[in-house]
Amino acid sequence: MATGSAAGKAILLGEHAVVYGRPAIAVPLSDLRATAEVCAAAGGDGVCIRALDLGKEYDLAERYADPAAEALQATVRNALAYLGVDATAGGLAITVRSRIPVARGLGSGTAVATAVVRALAQHHGRQLPAPVVSDLVFRTEVILHGAPSGVDNTVVAYERPVWFRRGRAPELLALDGDALVLAIADTGVPANTREAVAAVGARHAADPEGIEARFDAIGALAEAGRAALRGGDMARLGDLMTQNHEHLRALGVSTPALDGIVGAALAAGALGAKLSGGGRGGCAIALTTTTTRDAVAAAMGAAGAVQVHVTEVHTGGARCGVPPPTARIGAPC
Ligand code: PMV
């Protein structure tokens, strides 16, 4: 049996503005993972995809009025096409599971797609480089979200903190200081990224100059965040995150629940806090320390979070500014 696994993600700085060409910083959540298993199905043709957490089973050849099915089917078709495998010949059973809460801005769909790509590659004796996995999963993101920036598939495929700018090679970031200690609080409200991006798009259409200025300000926070990470200045990074939350509020993608959780995290000693991802639901994240994380997590719970996950982000030792490998789809790997 072949297996693939992929991490969830959180955006530290720059969501929404990143759709409009500004930079963003995202980190993998390596202890929140999706997995996929692929095995040859005994005596059959066709491909069966079981999504255990959804309690659903899809046939690759059928049509379903279900975006999750469409995304999974496209992921499998694109991966098999890249691998040069005929999807109709021989039977395959693909089983996916995820510990990442669905529709909470934590990259659940992205991680599932990444795990499927990796498992299919392994089943066919291949290990695909991160840029290829990222490009393949970007196609799934288009189905899931409409016009994604590409930040989610990038951070999940590399599983490293990334400084991302649309249309450019990502920069892999390293911390010169300690690991990032994050408390991630789930409002319990599903976040629809496509709708959140469309809502910001409507504001942008109504007030292009004002919203572009706000995107510039958010982009400047991401630039400053990269410098703070380089210098290991967590207090500065936290402050930038809190400033970013104010811009997201002004863009209309926060909610009273998110604001309440962010405020509670700050009052309990977080270095910074903000909503993360598309917003209008989903999660708030707080940057804490090993000393304050328990108090911050408890405060976020008391402010209404249905679940708080405390995690550490490590960087694997490479330094800021290391260019990633450049293989893309179509290039030999
Ligand atoms: O998928 P989410 O909810 O984490 O949102 C991704 C971040 C956005 O900037 C809102 C959208 C995008 O494509 O970058």
Residues whose N, C-alpha, C, O or C-beta is under 5 A from the ligand:
A	BS01	PMV	E15 H16 V18 V19 G105 L106 A147 P148 S149 G150 V151 T193 G277 G278
